[in-house]
Amino acid sequence: MDFDKVVEKRRSVRKYKNTDVPKEIIEKIINQTVTYSPSANNLQPWKFLVISDEKIKQKIVAMCKRNSYMMNAPYIVIALSNQVECYEIIGNYMRSDVIDVSIAITHLILAATNEGLGSCWVGAFEADKIEHFLEIAYPWRILALIPIGYPDETGTYVSRKPSGEVVEWVG
């Protein structure tokens, strides 16, 4: 799929088919993400946990707010960031870990779309409880959960502001 089509096709998917996604496809999109996403000072302050076990998914979803639909996705990817490493190198004036991991998540979502998969960036969850359950140790912190699977919906287009409202040419 060409890039324009990938960007136009991407939707937040909340309904997934009861169809397995080959592990090789998930590995491919994760490898593309971790290998080619840019980051400040090339720190790559991310780690991705790929969850497919139903019992583990159930416990994670129980710690999310109004996101029970994630149980239907064959995978939940948990994106982690390392704030400490970034602060030591870049300084305390910005959260480059959040920026960098957000870029990587966007690449992950677009790579999933390119493979015909649906996904959704989930930010409503109890991070401390999930981190405790999965034994995620400091300095790693959960930034987002991303369910991934074959979409069981086409997704509706949500109108966006026209570029003229959000872009200003200066000079």
Secondary structure, DSSP 4 states (H G I P E B T S, - for coil): --HHHHHHH--B---B-S----HHHHHHHHHHHHHH---GGG---EEEEEE--HHHHHHHHHTBSS-GGGGGSSEEEEEEEEHHHHHHHH-TTS-HHHHHHHHHHHHHHHHHHHTT-EE--B--B-HHHHHHHHTPPTTEEEEEEEEEE-BSS--PPPP---HHHH-----
